[in-house]
Amino acid sequence: MPKRVAVGVVKSDRMAKTRVVEIARLVKHPMYGKFVRHRTICYVHDEADASGRGDKVEIIESRPRSKTKRWELVRVLERSQEVDLAALRAAQQAGEAAGKE
């Protein structure tokens, strides 16, 4: 049987070599016909720590690596455009402090 391949968004990168990936999908309600948003959370093995929070990634099913981790990272499709505001403000303050001295 072929391995499943999925595309999702990294929601957490706090663990070493592990990413939490959310796969969003729309499901049609059987009775009312309205489309409802559902999500699947997968724990993904990222050996090289190549992905970050907000990145769009492709993952593939693999052998169980731990109690919850059953997927591997194939590649990063799209990098996140999010800006770390705390780091940006700290850099600005450091630049202003260096300019005053």
N, C-alpha and C positions, 0 to 999 in steps of 0.2 A: 504494500500500500504506500502511495507517495506521501511525503511529508507535507504538512500544511504550511502555507506561507501567508503572512498577514502584514498589513501596514498599520502603524499606530504612532502615537505621540508619547514621548518620554515625559512622565509626570514627576519622577523622582530619580535623582542620581546620587543620593547620599551614601549608599552602600558601596563597598569596594567590589568592582567587577560585576555588579548587579544593577539593573535598571528596572523601574516599574513602568510598564508601557500600557497605555489605555487605547483600546480599539473601540471606536465609536461606530454605531450602526443604527439604522432606522428599521423598525419592525412594525408591520401593519397589524393593528388590533383586530383580532378575529371577528368580533361582533360589531364594533362601531366603525371600523375602516379607517380610523385615524392613525397616522404614523406617530409612533412613540419612540423617543430616543432611549437606546440601551447602550451599555458599555461593558466591555470585558477587560479585566485587569490581568496582565501577564507579567510574571517575573522573568527577566531576560538576562542571560549570561553575556557580558561584554568584556571579553578578555583584555582588550587594550584600552579600556575606558575611553572609547572613541566618541561616544555620544554624550550629550548634555541635556539638561532640562529644556523642554520645548521643542527638541529636534523631532523631525518626522523620520521614522526608521522602518526598515524592512526586517522582519524576524521570521525564523523558521523553527518548526518543531524539532526537538532533539531528545536525546535520552535524559532521564531524570538526573539532575545534578545535585539536588537537595530535596527537602520536603516539598517545597513550593515551586522551585525553578525547573521549568520544562521547555524553555525556548532559548534560542541563540540569536545574537545579532548578526545579520547578513551584511547590511551596509546602512549608512546614513543617507537618506534621500534628500533632506533639506535641513539646513542649519536654522536654529532659532534666531529670530530678530529681536528678542527681548533684551532690554538693557538693564544691567544691574545698577540700580539707582544709588545704593549705598556705596558701592565702589566708585561710581562716578563723582558723587559728592565728596568722598574722601580724597580723590585725586585733585579735585578743584580746590579744596581747602589746603592741601599740601602745596599746590602751585601758588596760591595766594600768600601762604606763609613764607615760601621761599622768595617771593617777589618783594615782600616787606622788609626782609633782612638785608 
